[in-house]
Amino acid sequence: MWRVATARAWAACLRPPRQRRPSGPRSGSRATATVAVEPAAGLADEPVATKVLGLAPGQRVTLRGLVANEQGCLFDSCAHYLADSRGEVDLARDASQGGDYTGVEPMGLFWSLSPALMERPYQRLVPKQIKTPMKVEVSVHQGHSPPGTIPGQVLAKANVERWFTAAGVRRIRLKEGGVRGSLFLPAGDGPFPGVIDMFGDEGGLIEFRSSLLATRGFAALSLPYFDFEDLPSVMKDLHLEYFEEAARFLQRHPKVKGPGIGVIGTGKGAELAFSMITFLPQVVAAVCISGCSSNTVAALHYGDLTLPGLRFDMSKISVAETGVCDIFDALDDPMDPANSHCLIPIEEAEGHFLLVVGEDDRNWKSSLFAKMAIERLRQHGKDNFKLLSYPGAGHRIDPPFLPFCSAKATTIKEALARWEEKNGQKASEAKEVKLYAQIPPVEKMDASLSTLGNCEKLSLSTNCIEKIANLNGLKNLRILSLGRNNIKNLNGLEAVGDTLEELWISYNLIEKLKGIHVMKKLKILYMSNNLVKDWAEFVRLADLPLLEDLVFVGNPLEEKYSADQQSSWVEEATKRVPRLKKLDGVPVIKQEEGEEGEN
């Protein structure tokens, strides 16, 4: 597989050359280069010191960082340095001459990590498992090699572990009433200041910031509000009572110091933080990162009160030469009097605001929104705010030293707008819609798919989708292409079980075939290069009454049997799924009834 081959190429480049043992001491012999990164294991939001020793004075070297995420995707970074008169490079003192960054940047190799050349661009390196560290390999190479090229001879390397939790921090999965999430408690008896932590429209449970907050002495509740467990699968209408229940739970927890709690949010999470500190007496402080003080997209309900959501005008989305969607101007103007009913009355809040924005945010106008919020507070005689505004920063402002990402994931809505512009046709009327290889990649199959009621063939291949979802509205779907994503199971296909005839889902991470039985009309299944490894899963395919064409090559189960002899795999597979007419592209030749006796 291409990723394995690339990883092996990297390993070859990173393998130190064999050193010949000298026959005796030689005067003036050069010392072997070494690189030290200290501490070798530490928290992800703490700096490290990186030094290279044993080089020749003035020697040109490239320092590289390399890490793989949970899906095995490679991220790398590089910078060019010149050794000083002592043959040393100190990243805290010396300036990078080129590569992924220039100037004195002691942590540049870490924050500049981005998808390697062979990977899909614009993926974000964000940890989804906080129990294990992010392992970064730092290597020193001969000469100056540009980003995206095979580096020169390796001179030295070191391994670094970046942890998102500390010893003694406790993680408690929460299922308290209607509230879901994870509560992180610092080591010790407490009580600790409490904070609710929320992110934006990506949905799901995101824990890395909460776990880092707990290492700093906060009782932090990572709070999802859609697309997690039994919460709504998509962000439609939101009810502030859910967030109120979470605030009451945290405030009353015996490990939490009162009388009030704080909330931190990014994007839509920041907008919810504005609402929580405004309407909920339990919340006395809000950190709003790249937020808007008007309610957007989804209506917010609280008792008899409803704040409608500002809408995005898809006709105002532009596409840059890189293929990235620019939605900077797409949100309706919150200051338009016609949109006044969407404003959150933040002037009623008694607590304190910390507004954090990036001045180069192209996701929306967060700098302008912050100025509007401050002006509104001042008009009502309030000075309960502080603004942190960072030149050159974008929408996502994360804990220190985490890798940047120059663009957020493409939403289905944005991908459809791009498709309509290219094809001059409404997607809702089309029979075939191609959303493959989006830049940046699609990460979520969101509710916008429900508009494709006429679609018979949908392609979402070569993206970064992790979960099949929101196919309920596709009542005519016959062919679904999801190859080259990060999908781990087949949940979600039941919505198209009565119509789907072909499923193309090769090059994913599927190990179990539970749920495949709902595909009663499925005739063709292409699922090569997944992770199915035993017959107990394979035989589930026998539950598909019309399946006749199967591509299964590259799964561990197939590789195991094909390593012996090809006929063994074909014989064993067709014995368990006898209705197959074609296997791995080859017609299945079946013995006619009675033929054995005639021979």
Secondary structure as GFF3:
##gff-version 3
##sequence-region A 1 599
A	DSSP	alpha_helix	2	14	.	.	.	ID=ss1
A	DSSP	beta_strand	34	38	.	.	.	ID=ss2
A	DSSP	beta_strand	41	43	.	.	.	ID=ss3
A	DSSP	beta_strand	49	53	.	.	.	ID=ss4
A	DSSP	beta_strand	60	68	.	.	.	ID=ss5
A	DSSP	beta_strand	74	82	.	.	.	ID=ss6
A	DSSP	beta_strand	89	90	.	.	.	ID=ss7
A	DSSP	beta_strand	98	99	.	.	.	ID=ss8
A	DSSP	alpha_helix	108	111	.	.	.	ID=ss9
A	DSSP	beta_strand	114	115	.	.	.	ID=ss10
A	DSSP	beta_strand	134	142	.	.	.	ID=ss11
A	DSSP	beta_strand	154	163	.	.	.	ID=ss12
A	DSSP	beta_strand	170	176	.	.	.	ID=ss13
A	DSSP	beta_strand	179	185	.	.	.	ID=ss14
A	DSSP	beta_strand	192	198	.	.	.	ID=ss15
A	DSSP	alpha_helix	208	215	.	.	.	ID=ss16
A	DSSP	beta_strand	219	222	.	.	.	ID=ss17
A	DSSP	beta_strand	238	239	.	.	.	ID=ss18
A	DSSP	alpha_helix	240	252	.	.	.	ID=ss19
A	DSSP	beta_strand	256	266	.	.	.	ID=ss20
A	DSSP	alpha_helix	268	279	.	.	.	ID=ss21
A	DSSP	beta_strand	283	289	.	.	.	ID=ss22
A	DSSP	beta_strand	300	302	.	.	.	ID=ss23
A	DSSP	beta_strand	305	307	.	.	.	ID=ss24
A	DSSP	three_ten_helix	314	316	.	.	.	ID=ss25
A	DSSP	beta_strand	318	319	.	.	.	ID=ss26
A	DSSP	beta_strand	325	326	.	.	.	ID=ss27
A	DSSP	three_ten_helix	337	342	.	.	.	ID=ss28
A	DSSP	three_ten_helix	346	348	.	.	.	ID=ss29
A	DSSP	beta_strand	352	358	.	.	.	ID=ss30
A	DSSP	alpha_helix	366	379	.	.	.	ID=ss31
A	DSSP	beta_strand	385	390	.	.	.	ID=ss32
A	DSSP	alpha_helix	412	423	.	.	.	ID=ss33
A	DSSP	three_ten_helix	427	429	.	.	.	ID=ss34
A	DSSP	beta_strand	432	434	.	.	.	ID=ss35
A	DSSP	three_ten_helix	447	451	.	.	.	ID=ss36
A	DSSP	beta_strand	457	459	.	.	.	ID=ss37
A	DSSP	beta_strand	479	481	.	.	.	ID=ss38
A	DSSP	three_ten_helix	493	496	.	.	.	ID=ss39
A	DSSP	beta_strand	502	504	.	.	.	ID=ss40
A	DSSP	three_ten_helix	516	518	.	.	.	ID=ss41
A	DSSP	beta_strand	524	526	.	.	.	ID=ss42
A	DSSP	alpha_helix	535	538	.	.	.	ID=ss43
A	DSSP	three_ten_helix	539	543	.	.	.	ID=ss44
A	DSSP	beta_strand	549	551	.	.	.	ID=ss45
A	DSSP	alpha_helix	556	562	.	.	.	ID=ss46
A	DSSP	alpha_helix	566	576	.	.	.	ID=ss47
A	DSSP	beta_strand	582	583	.	.	.	ID=ss48
A	DSSP	beta_strand	586	587	.	.	.	ID=ss49
A	DSSP	alpha_helix	595	598	.	.	.	ID=ss50
###
